[in-house]
């Protein structure tokens, strides 16, 4: 999906994702989200995920994903520093 805002082209990708926890006591969780990425500076990218559950409602799901994402910073020697923030709610 492309959106044009003040002459800037924005790309957002709608995807279905599945979250797994390393525990047999916690069920797998599925949700639909829009993902947008943007280069913030040289060697730094931001990735934002926004839930699309209002467009794909499922009364059986007791899980809501809130806006989440990550910052990716390129470091020397070909490695990257990734800071991921996950925000969810179990209802």
HTML snippet that shows the backbone in 3Dmol.js (N, CA, C, O; Angstrom):
<script src="https://3Dmol.org/build/3Dmol-min.js"></script>
<div id="view" style="width:600px;height:400px;position:relative"></div>
<script>
const pdb = `
ATOM      1  N   UNK A   1       0.847  -1.146   0.000  1.00  0.00           N
ATOM      2  CA  UNK A   1       0.000   0.000   0.000  1.00  0.00           C
ATOM      3  C   UNK A   1       0.907   1.228   0.000  1.00  0.00           C
ATOM      4  O   UNK A   1       1.776   1.354   0.863  1.00  0.00           O
ATOM      5  N   UNK A   2       0.718   2.114  -0.938  1.00  0.00           N
ATOM      6  CA  UNK A   2       1.476   3.346  -1.007  1.00  0.00           C
ATOM      7  C   UNK A   2       0.576   4.508  -0.624  1.00  0.00           C
ATOM      8  O   UNK A   2      -0.588   4.549  -1.022  1.00  0.00           O
ATOM      9  N   UNK A   3       1.091   5.436   0.131  1.00  0.00           N
ATOM     10  CA  UNK A   3       0.361   6.641   0.505  1.00  0.00           C
ATOM     11  C   UNK A   3       1.256   7.828   0.203  1.00  0.00           C
ATOM     12  O   UNK A   3       2.450   7.797   0.504  1.00  0.00           O
ATOM     13  N   UNK A   4       0.699   8.868  -0.384  1.00  0.00           N
ATOM     14  CA  UNK A   4       1.489  10.052  -0.671  1.00  0.00           C
ATOM     15  C   UNK A   4       1.062  11.154   0.287  1.00  0.00           C
ATOM     16  O   UNK A   4      -0.111  11.526   0.328  1.00  0.00           O
ATOM     17  N   UNK A   5       2.009  11.674   1.056  1.00  0.00           N
ATOM     18  CA  UNK A   5       1.733  12.677   2.065  1.00  0.00           C
ATOM     19  C   UNK A   5       2.744  13.807   1.892  1.00  0.00           C
ATOM     20  O   UNK A   5       3.933  13.627   2.153  1.00  0.00           O
ATOM     21  N   UNK A   6       2.272  14.958   1.455  1.00  0.00           N
ATOM     22  CA  UNK A   6       3.134  16.129   1.258  1.00  0.00           C
ATOM     23  C   UNK A   6       4.320  15.803   0.368  1.00  0.00           C
ATOM     24  O   UNK A   6       5.444  16.211   0.660  1.00  0.00           O
ATOM     25  N   UNK A   7       4.088  15.082  -0.700  1.00  0.00           N
ATOM     26  CA  UNK A   7       5.144  14.767  -1.647  1.00  0.00           C
ATOM     27  C   UNK A   7       6.058  13.635  -1.236  1.00  0.00           C
ATOM     28  O   UNK A   7       7.019  13.341  -1.946  1.00  0.00           O
ATOM     29  N   UNK A   8       5.787  12.983  -0.100  1.00  0.00           N
ATOM     30  CA  UNK A   8       6.618  11.885   0.373  1.00  0.00           C
ATOM     31  C   UNK A   8       5.873  10.577   0.138  1.00  0.00           C
ATOM     32  O   UNK A   8       4.711  10.445   0.524  1.00  0.00           O
ATOM     33  N   UNK A   9       6.526   9.625  -0.484  1.00  0.00           N
ATOM     34  CA  UNK A   9       5.907   8.331  -0.739  1.00  0.00           C
ATOM     35  C   UNK A   9       6.177   7.414   0.455  1.00  0.00           C
ATOM     36  O   UNK A   9       7.331   7.218   0.835  1.00  0.00           O
ATOM     37  N   UNK A  10       5.133   6.858   1.042  1.00  0.00           N
ATOM     38  CA  UNK A  10       5.240   5.995   2.217  1.00  0.00           C
ATOM     39  C   UNK A  10       4.800   4.592   1.835  1.00  0.00           C
ATOM     40  O   UNK A  10       3.745   4.417   1.225  1.00  0.00           O
ATOM     41  N   UNK A  11       5.591   3.600   2.185  1.00  0.00           N
ATOM     42  CA  UNK A  11       5.260   2.208   1.909  1.00  0.00           C
ATOM     43  C   UNK A  11       4.933   1.506   3.214  1.00  0.00           C
ATOM     44  O   UNK A  11       5.733   1.511   4.149  1.00  0.00           O
ATOM     45  N   UNK A  12       3.750   0.900   3.274  1.00  0.00           N
ATOM     46  CA  UNK A  12       3.354   0.080   4.423  1.00  0.00           C
ATOM     47  C   UNK A  12       2.932  -1.276   3.882  1.00  0.00           C
ATOM     48  O   UNK A  12       2.222  -1.351   2.879  1.00  0.00           O
ATOM     49  N   UNK A  13       3.358  -2.333   4.529  1.00  0.00           N
ATOM     50  CA  UNK A  13       3.066  -3.690   4.087  1.00  0.00           C
ATOM     51  C   UNK A  13       2.122  -4.332   5.092  1.00  0.00           C
ATOM     52  O   UNK A  13       2.402  -4.329   6.291  1.00  0.00           O
ATOM     53  N   UNK A  14       1.012  -4.880   4.622  1.00  0.00           N
ATOM     54  CA  UNK A  14       0.072  -5.588   5.496  1.00  0.00           C
ATOM     55  C   UNK A  14       0.476  -7.061   5.521  1.00  0.00           C
ATOM     56  O   UNK A  14       0.608  -7.690   4.471  1.00  0.00           O
ATOM     57  N   UNK A  15       0.673  -7.613   6.730  1.00  0.00           N
ATOM     58  CA  UNK A  15       1.094  -9.002   6.871  1.00  0.00           C
ATOM     59  C   UNK A  15       0.351  -9.675   8.019  1.00  0.00           C
ATOM     60  O   UNK A  15      -0.168  -9.010   8.915  1.00  0.00           O
ATOM     61  N   UNK A  16       0.310 -10.993   7.978  1.00  0.00           N
ATOM     62  CA  UNK A  16      -0.221 -11.797   9.083  1.00  0.00           C
ATOM     63  C   UNK A  16       0.984 -12.416   9.779  1.00  0.00           C
ATOM     64  O   UNK A  16       1.861 -12.977   9.123  1.00  0.00           O
ATOM     65  N   UNK A  17       1.031 -12.319  11.098  1.00  0.00           N
ATOM     66  CA  UNK A  17       2.173 -12.832  11.853  1.00  0.00           C
ATOM     67  C   UNK A  17       1.695 -13.777  12.950  1.00  0.00           C
ATOM     68  O   UNK A  17       0.537 -13.745  13.366  1.00  0.00           O
ATOM     69  N   UNK A  18       2.611 -14.610  13.399  1.00  0.00           N
ATOM     70  CA  UNK A  18       2.340 -15.571  14.467  1.00  0.00           C
ATOM     71  C   UNK A  18       3.445 -15.440  15.497  1.00  0.00           C
ATOM     72  O   UNK A  18       4.624 -15.494  15.149  1.00  0.00           O
ATOM     73  N   UNK A  19       3.080 -15.267  16.762  1.00  0.00           N
ATOM     74  CA  UNK A  19       4.037 -15.120  17.846  1.00  0.00           C
ATOM     75  C   UNK A  19       4.082 -16.391  18.669  1.00  0.00           C
ATOM     76  O   UNK A  19       3.046 -16.931  19.057  1.00  0.00           O
ATOM     77  N   UNK A  20       5.286 -16.864  18.931  1.00  0.00           N
ATOM     78  CA  UNK A  20       5.493 -18.059  19.737  1.00  0.00           C
ATOM     79  C   UNK A  20       6.326 -17.700  20.952  1.00  0.00           C
ATOM     80  O   UNK A  20       7.265 -16.910  20.851  1.00  0.00           O
ATOM     81  N   UNK A  21       5.997 -18.263  22.081  1.00  0.00           N
ATOM     82  CA  UNK A  21       6.785 -18.079  23.299  1.00  0.00           C
ATOM     83  C   UNK A  21       7.487 -19.396  23.610  1.00  0.00           C
ATOM     84  O   UNK A  21       6.958 -20.464  23.303  1.00  0.00           O
ATOM     85  N   UNK A  22       8.665 -19.333  24.213  1.00  0.00           N
ATOM     86  CA  UNK A  22       9.376 -20.577  24.539  1.00  0.00           C
ATOM     87  C   UNK A  22       8.792 -21.264  25.771  1.00  0.00           C
ATOM     88  O   UNK A  22       9.510 -21.596  26.714  1.00  0.00           O
ATOM     89  N   UNK A  23       7.479 -21.470  25.745  1.00  0.00           N
ATOM     90  CA  UNK A  23       6.797 -22.130  26.856  1.00  0.00           C
ATOM     91  C   UNK A  23       5.596 -22.900  26.326  1.00  0.00           C
ATOM     92  O   UNK A  23       4.823 -22.360  25.534  1.00  0.00           O
ATOM     93  N   UNK A  24       5.423 -24.147  26.744  1.00  0.00           N
ATOM     94  CA  UNK A  24       4.250 -24.900  26.303  1.00  0.00           C
ATOM     95  C   UNK A  24       2.958 -24.402  26.956  1.00  0.00           C
ATOM     96  O   UNK A  24       1.867 -24.780  26.528  1.00  0.00           O
ATOM     97  N   UNK A  25       3.069 -23.562  27.985  1.00  0.00           N
ATOM     98  CA  UNK A  25       1.890 -23.063  28.690  1.00  0.00           C
ATOM     99  C   UNK A  25       1.266 -21.842  28.007  1.00  0.00           C
ATOM    100  O   UNK A  25       0.131 -21.475  28.309  1.00  0.00           O
ATOM    101  N   UNK A  26       1.994 -21.224  27.103  1.00  0.00           N
ATOM    102  CA  UNK A  26       1.497 -20.017  26.439  1.00  0.00           C
ATOM    103  C   UNK A  26       1.157 -20.355  24.988  1.00  0.00           C
ATOM    104  O   UNK A  26       2.018 -20.827  24.246  1.00  0.00           O
ATOM    105  N   UNK A  27      -0.094 -20.117  24.576  1.00  0.00           N
ATOM    106  CA  UNK A  27      -0.487 -20.477  23.213  1.00  0.00           C
ATOM    107  C   UNK A  27       0.132 -19.548  22.165  1.00  0.00           C
ATOM    108  O   UNK A  27       0.535 -18.424  22.464  1.00  0.00           O
ATOM    109  N   UNK A  28       0.194 -20.048  20.942  1.00  0.00           N
ATOM    110  CA  UNK A  28       0.640 -19.242  19.813  1.00  0.00           C
ATOM    111  C   UNK A  28      -0.384 -18.151  19.568  1.00  0.00           C
ATOM    112  O   UNK A  28      -1.587 -18.392  19.665  1.00  0.00           O
ATOM    113  N   UNK A  29       0.084 -16.953  19.253  1.00  0.00           N
ATOM    114  CA  UNK A  29      -0.821 -15.822  19.004  1.00  0.00           C
ATOM    115  C   UNK A  29      -0.634 -15.334  17.587  1.00  0.00           C
ATOM    116  O   UNK A  29       0.487 -15.219  17.094  1.00  0.00           O
ATOM    117  N   UNK A  30      -1.760 -15.045  16.933  1.00  0.00           N
ATOM    118  CA  UNK A  30      -1.736 -14.564  15.556  1.00  0.00           C
ATOM    119  C   UNK A  30      -2.363 -13.181  15.484  1.00  0.00           C
ATOM    120  O   UNK A  30      -3.285 -12.871  16.238  1.00  0.00           O
ATOM    121  N   UNK A  31      -1.860 -12.346  14.572  1.00  0.00           N
ATOM    122  CA  UNK A  31      -2.478 -11.044  14.354  1.00  0.00           C
ATOM    123  C   UNK A  31      -2.115 -10.523  12.964  1.00  0.00           C
ATOM    124  O   UNK A  31      -1.186 -11.014  12.322  1.00  0.00           O
ATOM    125  N   UNK A  32      -2.855  -9.534  12.524  1.00  0.00           N
ATOM    126  CA  UNK A  32      -2.598  -8.853  11.255  1.00  0.00           C
ATOM    127  C   UNK A  32      -2.038  -7.475  11.581  1.00  0.00           C
ATOM    128  O   UNK A  32      -2.524  -6.803  12.490  1.00  0.00           O
ATOM    129  N   UNK A  33      -1.021  -7.058  10.842  1.00  0.00           N
ATOM    130  CA  UNK A  33      -0.436  -5.761  11.122  1.00  0.00           C
ATOM    131  C   UNK A  33       0.072  -5.097   9.850  1.00  0.00           C
ATOM    132  O   UNK A  33       0.287  -5.746   8.826  1.00  0.00           O
ATOM    133  N   UNK A  34       0.255  -3.797   9.945  1.00  0.00           N
ATOM    134  CA  UNK A  34       0.887  -3.023   8.879  1.00  0.00           C
ATOM    135  C   UNK A  34       2.287  -2.689   9.371  1.00  0.00           C
ATOM    136  O   UNK A  34       2.468  -2.241  10.503  1.00  0.00           O
ATOM    137  N   UNK A  35       3.275  -2.910   8.511  1.00  0.00           N
ATOM    138  CA  UNK A  35       4.671  -2.647   8.872  1.00  0.00           C
ATOM    139  C   UNK A  35       5.211  -1.549   7.970  1.00  0.00           C
ATOM    140  O   UNK A  35       5.058  -1.588   6.749  1.00  0.00           O
ATOM    141  N   UNK A  36       5.845  -0.574   8.600  1.00  0.00           N
ATOM    142  CA  UNK A  36       6.446   0.537   7.869  1.00  0.00           C
ATOM    143  C   UNK A  36       7.887   0.686   8.316  1.00  0.00           C
ATOM    144  O   UNK A  36       8.177   0.643   9.512  1.00  0.00           O
ATOM    145  N   UNK A  37       8.789   0.862   7.365  1.00  0.00           N
ATOM    146  CA  UNK A  37      10.191   1.085   7.710  1.00  0.00           C
ATOM    147  C   UNK A  37      10.673   2.371   7.061  1.00  0.00           C
ATOM    148  O   UNK A  37      10.200   2.770   5.996  1.00  0.00           O
ATOM    149  N   UNK A  38      11.629   3.012   7.730  1.00  0.00           N
ATOM    150  CA  UNK A  38      12.143   4.286   7.232  1.00  0.00           C
ATOM    151  C   UNK A  38      13.581   4.442   7.696  1.00  0.00           C
ATOM    152  O   UNK A  38      13.925   4.112   8.830  1.00  0.00           O
ATOM    153  N   UNK A  39      14.417   4.954   6.794  1.00  0.00           N
ATOM    154  CA  UNK A  39      15.789   5.263   7.174  1.00  0.00           C
ATOM    155  C   UNK A  39      15.775   6.602   7.908  1.00  0.00           C
ATOM    156  O   UNK A  39      15.380   7.619   7.339  1.00  0.00           O
ATOM    157  N   UNK A  40      16.202   6.604   9.159  1.00  0.00           N
ATOM    158  CA  UNK A  40      16.160   7.795   9.998  1.00  0.00           C
ATOM    159  C   UNK A  40      17.426   8.639   9.863  1.00  0.00           C
ATOM    160  O   UNK A  40      17.379   9.865   9.966  1.00  0.00           O
ATOM    161  N   UNK A  41      18.529   7.986   9.638  1.00  0.00           N
ATOM    162  CA  UNK A  41      19.820   8.649   9.444  1.00  0.00           C
ATOM    163  C   UNK A  41      20.723   7.649   8.736  1.00  0.00           C
ATOM    164  O   UNK A  41      20.322   6.512   8.490  1.00  0.00           O
ATOM    165  N   UNK A  42      21.916   8.062   8.414  1.00  0.00           N
ATOM    166  CA  UNK A  42      22.853   7.158   7.762  1.00  0.00           C
ATOM    167  C   UNK A  42      23.155   5.980   8.683  1.00  0.00           C
ATOM    168  O   UNK A  42      23.689   6.168   9.776  1.00  0.00           O
ATOM    169  N   UNK A  43      22.821   4.779   8.250  1.00  0.00           N
ATOM    170  CA  UNK A  43      23.072   3.575   9.040  1.00  0.00           C
ATOM    171  C   UNK A  43      22.057   3.288  10.123  1.00  0.00           C
ATOM    172  O   UNK A  43      22.259   2.359  10.906  1.00  0.00           O
ATOM    173  N   UNK A  44      20.959   4.051  10.204  1.00  0.00           N
ATOM    174  CA  UNK A  44      19.928   3.825  11.231  1.00  0.00           C
ATOM    175  C   UNK A  44      18.558   3.719  10.564  1.00  0.00           C
ATOM    176  O   UNK A  44      18.149   4.603   9.812  1.00  0.00           O
ATOM    177  N   UNK A  45      17.858   2.623  10.852  1.00  0.00           N
ATOM    178  CA  UNK A  45      16.512   2.393  10.316  1.00  0.00           C
ATOM    179  C   UNK A  45      15.531   2.207  11.463  1.00  0.00           C
ATOM    180  O   UNK A  45      15.888   1.681  12.518  1.00  0.00           O
ATOM    181  N   UNK A  46      14.305   2.638  11.253  1.00  0.00           N
ATOM    182  CA  UNK A  46      13.223   2.393  12.192  1.00  0.00           C
ATOM    183  C   UNK A  46      12.156   1.543  11.520  1.00  0.00           C
ATOM    184  O   UNK A  46      11.831   1.760  10.353  1.00  0.00           O
ATOM    185  N   UNK A  47      11.615   0.586  12.243  1.00  0.00           N
ATOM    186  CA  UNK A  47      10.548  -0.281  11.735  1.00  0.00           C
ATOM    187  C   UNK A  47       9.399  -0.207  12.738  1.00  0.00           C
ATOM    188  O   UNK A  47       9.596  -0.444  13.930  1.00  0.00           O
ATOM    189  N   UNK A  48       8.198   0.122  12.255  1.00  0.00           N
ATOM    190  CA  UNK A  48       7.036   0.261  13.129  1.00  0.00           C
ATOM    191  C   UNK A  48       5.952  -0.716  12.678  1.00  0.00           C
ATOM    192  O   UNK A  48       5.659  -0.819  11.487  1.00  0.00           O
ATOM    193  N   UNK A  49       5.360  -1.429  13.632  1.00  0.00           N
ATOM    194  CA  UNK A  49       4.243  -2.341  13.375  1.00  0.00           C
ATOM    195  C   UNK A  49       3.000  -1.790  14.062  1.00  0.00           C
ATOM    196  O   UNK A  49       3.044  -1.429  15.238  1.00  0.00           O
ATOM    197  N   UNK A  50       1.884  -1.726  13.323  1.00  0.00           N
ATOM    198  CA  UNK A  50       0.608  -1.267  13.869  1.00  0.00           C
ATOM    199  C   UNK A  50      -0.428  -2.346  13.581  1.00  0.00           C
ATOM    200  O   UNK A  50      -0.550  -2.802  12.444  1.00  0.00           O
ATOM    201  N   UNK A  51      -1.172  -2.754  14.598  1.00  0.00           N
ATOM    202  CA  UNK A  51      -2.169  -3.812  14.468  1.00  0.00           C
ATOM    203  C   UNK A  51      -3.315  -3.399  13.546  1.00  0.00           C
ATOM    204  O   UNK A  51      -3.749  -2.247  13.541  1.00  0.00           O
ATOM    205  N   UNK A  52      -3.789  -4.364  12.774  1.00  0.00           N
ATOM    206  CA  UNK A  52      -4.948  -4.162  11.904  1.00  0.00           C
ATOM    207  C   UNK A  52      -6.154  -4.954  12.401  1.00  0.00           C
ATOM    208  O   UNK A  52      -7.064  -5.250  11.626  1.00  0.00           O
ATOM    209  N   UNK A  53      -6.165  -5.293  13.676  1.00  0.00           N
ATOM    210  CA  UNK A  53      -7.235  -6.120  14.237  1.00  0.00           C
ATOM    211  C   UNK A  53      -8.610  -5.460  14.129  1.00  0.00           C
ATOM    212  O   UNK A  53      -9.624  -6.159  14.111  1.00  0.00           O
ATOM    213  N   UNK A  54      -8.664  -4.133  14.057  1.00  0.00           N
ATOM    214  CA  UNK A  54      -9.963  -3.482  13.876  1.00  0.00           C
ATOM    215  C   UNK A  54     -10.540  -3.781  12.490  1.00  0.00           C
ATOM    216  O   UNK A  54     -11.754  -3.722  12.293  1.00  0.00           O
ATOM    217  N   UNK A  55      -9.657  -4.103  11.525  1.00  0.00           N
ATOM    218  CA  UNK A  55     -10.120  -4.464  10.177  1.00  0.00           C
ATOM    219  C   UNK A  55     -10.400  -5.955  10.042  1.00  0.00           C
ATOM    220  O   UNK A  55     -11.195  -6.365   9.197  1.00  0.00           O
ATOM    221  N   UNK A  56      -9.746  -6.772  10.876  1.00  0.00           N
ATOM    222  CA  UNK A  56      -9.902  -8.221  10.853  1.00  0.00           C
ATOM    223  C   UNK A  56     -10.334  -8.712  12.237  1.00  0.00           C
ATOM    224  O   UNK A  56      -9.581  -9.439  12.886  1.00  0.00           O
ATOM    225  N   UNK A  57     -11.518  -8.334  12.700  1.00  0.00           N
ATOM    226  CA  UNK A  57     -11.919  -8.705  14.070  1.00  0.00           C
ATOM    227  C   UNK A  57     -12.149 -10.204  14.218  1.00  0.00           C
ATOM    228  O   UNK A  57     -12.650 -10.865  13.309  1.00  0.00           O
ATOM    229  N   UNK A  58     -11.777 -10.715  15.366  1.00  0.00           N
ATOM    230  CA  UNK A  58     -12.002 -12.115  15.696  1.00  0.00           C
ATOM    231  C   UNK A  58     -12.360 -12.169  17.180  1.00  0.00           C
ATOM    232  O   UNK A  58     -11.484 -11.969  18.022  1.00  0.00           O
ATOM    233  N   UNK A  59     -13.616 -12.432  17.521  1.00  0.00           N
ATOM    234  CA  UNK A  59     -14.028 -12.419  18.937  1.00  0.00           C
ATOM    235  C   UNK A  59     -13.367 -13.510  19.778  1.00  0.00           C
ATOM    236  O   UNK A  59     -13.388 -13.432  21.007  1.00  0.00           O
ATOM    237  N   UNK A  60     -12.784 -14.523  19.143  1.00  0.00           N
ATOM    238  CA  UNK A  60     -12.141 -15.602  19.887  1.00  0.00           C
ATOM    239  C   UNK A  60     -10.735 -15.232  20.364  1.00  0.00           C
ATOM    240  O   UNK A  60     -10.201 -15.863  21.276  1.00  0.00           O
ATOM    241  N   UNK A  61     -10.148 -14.226  19.757  1.00  0.00           N
ATOM    242  CA  UNK A  61      -8.794 -13.832  20.116  1.00  0.00           C
ATOM    243  C   UNK A  61      -8.833 -12.904  21.323  1.00  0.00           C
ATOM    244  O   UNK A  61      -9.525 -11.886  21.320  1.00  0.00           O
ATOM    245  N   UNK A  62      -8.078 -13.272  22.353  1.00  0.00           N
ATOM    246  CA  UNK A  62      -8.018 -12.464  23.572  1.00  0.00           C
ATOM    247  C   UNK A  62      -6.672 -11.763  23.680  1.00  0.00           C
ATOM    248  O   UNK A  62      -6.141 -11.586  24.777  1.00  0.00           O
ATOM    249  N   UNK A  63      -6.130 -11.371  22.550  1.00  0.00           N
ATOM    250  CA  UNK A  63      -4.808 -10.774  22.498  1.00  0.00           C
ATOM    251  C   UNK A  63      -4.850  -9.563  21.580  1.00  0.00           C
ATOM    252  O   UNK A  63      -5.374  -9.649  20.470  1.00  0.00           O
ATOM    253  N   UNK A  64      -4.312  -8.445  22.022  1.00  0.00           N
ATOM    254  CA  UNK A  64      -4.243  -7.243  21.189  1.00  0.00           C
ATOM    255  C   UNK A  64      -2.795  -6.792  21.104  1.00  0.00           C
ATOM    256  O   UNK A  64      -2.109  -6.648  22.116  1.00  0.00           O
ATOM    257  N   UNK A  65      -2.357  -6.580  19.908  1.00  0.00           N
ATOM    258  CA  UNK A  65      -1.001  -6.073  19.705  1.00  0.00           C
ATOM    259  C   UNK A  65      -1.071  -4.569  19.589  1.00  0.00           C
ATOM    260  O   UNK A  65      -1.837  -4.049  18.777  1.00  0.00           O
ATOM    261  N   UNK A  66      -0.310  -3.876  20.358  1.00  0.00           N
ATOM    262  CA  UNK A  66      -0.235  -2.422  20.351  1.00  0.00           C
ATOM    263  C   UNK A  66       0.934  -1.994  19.453  1.00  0.00           C
ATOM    264  O   UNK A  66       1.745  -2.836  19.066  1.00  0.00           O
ATOM    265  N   UNK A  67       1.034  -0.702  19.118  1.00  0.00           N
ATOM    266  CA  UNK A  67       2.152  -0.268  18.268  1.00  0.00           C
ATOM    267  C   UNK A  67       3.499  -0.727  18.839  1.00  0.00           C
ATOM    268  O   UNK A  67       3.798  -0.510  20.013  1.00  0.00           O
ATOM    269  N   UNK A  68       4.291  -1.358  17.993  1.00  0.00           N
ATOM    270  CA  UNK A  68       5.576  -1.935  18.374  1.00  0.00           C
ATOM    271  C   UNK A  68       6.573  -1.663  17.259  1.00  0.00           C
ATOM    272  O   UNK A  68       6.207  -1.134  16.209  1.00  0.00           O
ATOM    273  N   UNK A  69       7.817  -2.020  17.481  1.00  0.00           N
ATOM    274  CA  UNK A  69       8.793  -1.846  16.413  1.00  0.00           C
ATOM    275  C   UNK A  69      10.217  -1.966  16.900  1.00  0.00           C
ATOM    276  O   UNK A  69      10.479  -2.412  18.016  1.00  0.00           O
ATOM    277  N   UNK A  70      11.150  -1.550  16.023  1.00  0.00           N
ATOM    278  CA  UNK A  70      12.562  -1.661  16.357  1.00  0.00           C
ATOM    279  C   UNK A  70      13.376  -0.562  15.698  1.00  0.00           C
ATOM    280  O   UNK A  70      12.951   0.067  14.730  1.00  0.00           O
ATOM    281  N   UNK A  71      14.557  -0.354  16.254  1.00  0.00           N
ATOM    282  CA  UNK A  71      15.577   0.498  15.663  1.00  0.00           C
ATOM    283  C   UNK A  71      16.751  -0.391  15.301  1.00  0.00           C
ATOM    284  O   UNK A  71      17.186  -1.215  16.106  1.00  0.00           O
ATOM    285  N   UNK A  72      17.264  -0.225  14.093  1.00  0.00           N
ATOM    286  CA  UNK A  72      18.396  -1.017  13.623  1.00  0.00           C
ATOM    287  C   UNK A  72      19.524  -0.043  13.312  1.00  0.00           C
ATOM    288  O   UNK A  72      19.370   0.858  12.488  1.00  0.00           O
ATOM    289  N   UNK A  73      20.666  -0.235  13.982  1.00  0.00           N
ATOM    290  CA  UNK A  73      21.811   0.645  13.795  1.00  0.00           C
ATOM    291  C   UNK A  73      22.975  -0.173  13.267  1.00  0.00           C
ATOM    292  O   UNK A  73      23.384  -1.160  13.879  1.00  0.00           O
ATOM    293  N   UNK A  74      23.502   0.242  12.133  1.00  0.00           N
ATOM    294  CA  UNK A  74      24.654  -0.438  11.554  1.00  0.00           C
ATOM    295  C   UNK A  74      25.893  -0.065  12.355  1.00  0.00           C
ATOM    296  O   UNK A  74      26.152   1.113  12.602  1.00  0.00           O
ATOM    297  N   UNK A  75      26.661  -1.081  12.759  1.00  0.00           N
ATOM    298  CA  UNK A  75      27.889  -0.880  13.523  1.00  0.00           C
ATOM    299  C   UNK A  75      29.081  -1.339  12.679  1.00  0.00           C
ATOM    300  O   UNK A  75      28.899  -2.008  11.662  1.00  0.00           O
ATOM    301  N   UNK A  76      30.287  -0.985  13.094  1.00  0.00           N
ATOM    302  CA  UNK A  76      31.467  -1.444  12.357  1.00  0.00           C
ATOM    303  C   UNK A  76      31.555  -2.971  12.318  1.00  0.00           C
ATOM    304  O   UNK A  76      30.879  -3.659  13.083  1.00  0.00           O
ATOM    305  N   UNK A  77      32.373  -3.478  11.441  1.00  0.00           N
ATOM    306  CA  UNK A  77      32.620  -4.921  11.281  1.00  0.00           C
ATOM    307  C   UNK A  77      31.411  -5.681  10.755  1.00  0.00           C
ATOM    308  O   UNK A  77      31.343  -6.901  10.905  1.00  0.00           O
ATOM    309  N   UNK A  78      30.449  -4.984  10.138  1.00  0.00           N
ATOM    310  CA  UNK A  78      29.325  -5.668   9.513  1.00  0.00           C
ATOM    311  C   UNK A  78      28.275  -6.196  10.469  1.00  0.00           C
ATOM    312  O   UNK A  78      27.479  -7.048  10.075  1.00  0.00           O
ATOM    313  N   UNK A  79      28.237  -5.731  11.704  1.00  0.00           N
ATOM    314  CA  UNK A  79      27.222  -6.160  12.656  1.00  0.00           C
ATOM    315  C   UNK A  79      26.205  -5.044  12.841  1.00  0.00           C
ATOM    316  O   UNK A  79      26.440  -3.907  12.433  1.00  0.00           O
ATOM    317  N   UNK A  80      25.083  -5.368  13.453  1.00  0.00           N
ATOM    318  CA  UNK A  80      24.029  -4.378  13.690  1.00  0.00           C
ATOM    319  C   UNK A  80      23.534  -4.480  15.122  1.00  0.00           C
ATOM    320  O   UNK A  80      23.481  -5.563  15.706  1.00  0.00           O
ATOM    321  N   UNK A  81      23.174  -3.336  15.672  1.00  0.00           N
ATOM    322  CA  UNK A  81      22.555  -3.266  17.000  1.00  0.00           C
ATOM    323  C   UNK A  81      21.060  -3.104  16.781  1.00  0.00           C
ATOM    324  O   UNK A  81      20.629  -2.184  16.086  1.00  0.00           O
ATOM    325  N   UNK A  82      20.268  -3.992  17.368  1.00  0.00           N
ATOM    326  CA  UNK A  82      18.819  -3.966  17.188  1.00  0.00           C
ATOM    327  C   UNK A  82      18.163  -3.809  18.556  1.00  0.00           C
ATOM    328  O   UNK A  82      18.419  -4.587  19.475  1.00  0.00           O
ATOM    329  N   UNK A  83      17.320  -2.799  18.673  1.00  0.00           N
ATOM    330  CA  UNK A  83      16.543  -2.583  19.892  1.00  0.00           C
ATOM    331  C   UNK A  83      15.079  -2.789  19.510  1.00  0.00           C
ATOM    332  O   UNK A  83      14.530  -2.028  18.713  1.00  0.00           O
ATOM    333  N   UNK A  84      14.446  -3.819  20.078  1.00  0.00           N
ATOM    334  CA  UNK A  84      13.074  -4.169  19.731  1.00  0.00           C
ATOM    335  C   UNK A  84      12.159  -3.868  20.916  1.00  0.00           C
ATOM    336  O   UNK A  84      12.455  -4.251  22.048  1.00  0.00           O
ATOM    337  N   UNK A  85      11.052  -3.185  20.653  1.00  0.00           N
ATOM    338  CA  UNK A  85      10.061  -2.884  21.681  1.00  0.00           C
ATOM    339  C   UNK A  85       8.751  -3.547  21.282  1.00  0.00           C
ATOM    340  O   UNK A  85       8.203  -3.265  20.216  1.00  0.00           O
ATOM    341  N   UNK A  86       8.259  -4.419  22.128  1.00  0.00           N
ATOM    342  CA  UNK A  86       7.020  -5.156  21.868  1.00  0.00           C
ATOM    343  C   UNK A  86       5.973  -4.711  22.872  1.00  0.00           C
ATOM    344  O   UNK A  86       6.225  -4.719  24.077  1.00  0.00           O
ATOM    345  N   UNK A  87       4.801  -4.324  22.387  1.00  0.00           N
ATOM    346  CA  UNK A  87       3.746  -3.839  23.261  1.00  0.00           C
ATOM    347  C   UNK A  87       2.480  -4.623  22.929  1.00  0.00           C
ATOM    348  O   UNK A  87       1.953  -4.511  21.822  1.00  0.00           O
ATOM    349  N   UNK A  88       1.993  -5.409  23.874  1.00  0.00           N
ATOM    350  CA  UNK A  88       0.794  -6.214  23.641  1.00  0.00           C
ATOM    351  C   UNK A  88      -0.070  -6.238  24.897  1.00  0.00           C
ATOM    352  O   UNK A  88       0.359  -5.858  25.987  1.00  0.00           O
ATOM    353  N   UNK A  89      -1.291  -6.696  24.704  1.00  0.00           N
ATOM    354  CA  UNK A  89      -2.250  -6.739  25.800  1.00  0.00           C
ATOM    355  C   UNK A  89      -3.059  -8.022  25.683  1.00  0.00           C
ATOM    356  O   UNK A  89      -3.542  -8.358  24.602  1.00  0.00           O
ATOM    357  N   UNK A  90      -3.207  -8.732  26.780  1.00  0.00           N
ATOM    358  CA  UNK A  90      -4.049  -9.923  26.825  1.00  0.00           C
ATOM    359  C   UNK A  90      -5.325  -9.520  27.555  1.00  0.00           C
ATOM    360  O   UNK A  90      -5.280  -9.055  28.694  1.00  0.00           O
ATOM    361  N   UNK A  91      -6.464  -9.703  26.885  1.00  0.00           N
ATOM    362  CA  UNK A  91      -7.745  -9.292  27.462  1.00  0.00           C
ATOM    363  C   UNK A  91      -8.566 -10.497  27.875  1.00  0.00           C
ATOM    364  O   UNK A  91      -9.678 -10.343  28.382  1.00  0.00           O
TER     365      UNK A  91
END
`;
const viewer = $3Dmol.createViewer("view");
viewer.addModel(pdb, "pdb");
viewer.setStyle({}, {cartoon: {color: "spectrum"}});
viewer.zoomTo();
viewer.render();
</script>
